Amino acid sequence: MKKRNLFLFAAATAAIVLISVINGCKVPEAIASKSGAQLWAENCNRCHNAPDPLYYSDSQWDVAMEHMRVKALLTDVEVKKIATFLKASN
């Protein structure tokens, strides 16, 4: 019985990983069609007042974006677009 449960758990885990990898390659249209400024306004103001782009240097924005990638569950595309906008604005 334990071997069967372990097999089912391993199979389910593999399926979840495979689906995540496949879905991770596609950029949803809602993200692809938006500019970095739009994504910044929508995502950053959800939880706090977004700071002025001039507030941080490019390297500080890189650190902030890595932190917010995890905290706000941002995609790679969102992070890239937002960071490009912020760096161009400061």
Secondary structure, DSSP 8 states (H G I E B T S, - for coil): -HHHHHHHHHHHHHHHHHHHHHHHTS--HHHHTS-HHHHHHHHHTTTS----GGGS-HHHHHHHHHHHHHHTT--HHHHHHHHHHHHHH-
